[in-house]
């Protein structure tokens, strides 16, 4: 492979990453709504790249389940039904409490980091009213990921991430009432307490309540 070919492939790779991030962010933020058809030409123009990187970006998004490819029609933003969400939260209700139980006894969970994340979420959502949903969502994802990574199960965090990486669940906090969000934030502090006490029963119970409460908070407002 010549140096010029290598540079061209590297440029295409960077362009594909750029297109992937932008299109993914548009889907997760709701700018691209469920059922919307994604046209390569329009995307290439809006992102500022050629069609080849856009095509690669769409392949990655298809693999993640954020879009679906329909033969002879193109690529469409994935829509999710109540049944889909029931299945997803059903899986979360099993996997995350189990992971939290494991994390309570491994002795590897970063309690200081979890406590800092819990307090930062309080600051971003004073009185249960988030000032920045994107930041709150990312902090929450970090909180849950930190617990799962301490479970000493190398596959668990990846499995849970693949289950919940979808627009509606990603934007869960935009559906919370102030009361529901205050309850969710309080759960985080109780999870820190349970993990600090190294009590697997307590930790598992709180995480199960936390996940189920999240589902009941977003289900009434489900509009996909």
Secondary structure, DSSP 8 states (H G I E B T S, - for coil): --HHHHHHHHHHHHHHHHHHHHHHHHHHHTSS-TT-EE-HHHHHHHHTS-HHHHHHHHHHHHHHTSEEEETTTEEEE----HHHHHHHHHHHHHHHHHHHHHHHHHS---HHHHHHHHHHHHHHTGGG--S-HHHHHHHHHHHHHHHHHTTS-TTHHHHHHHHH-SHHHHTGGGG--HHHHHHHHHHHHHHHHHHHTT-HHHHHHHHHHHHHHHHHHHHTT---
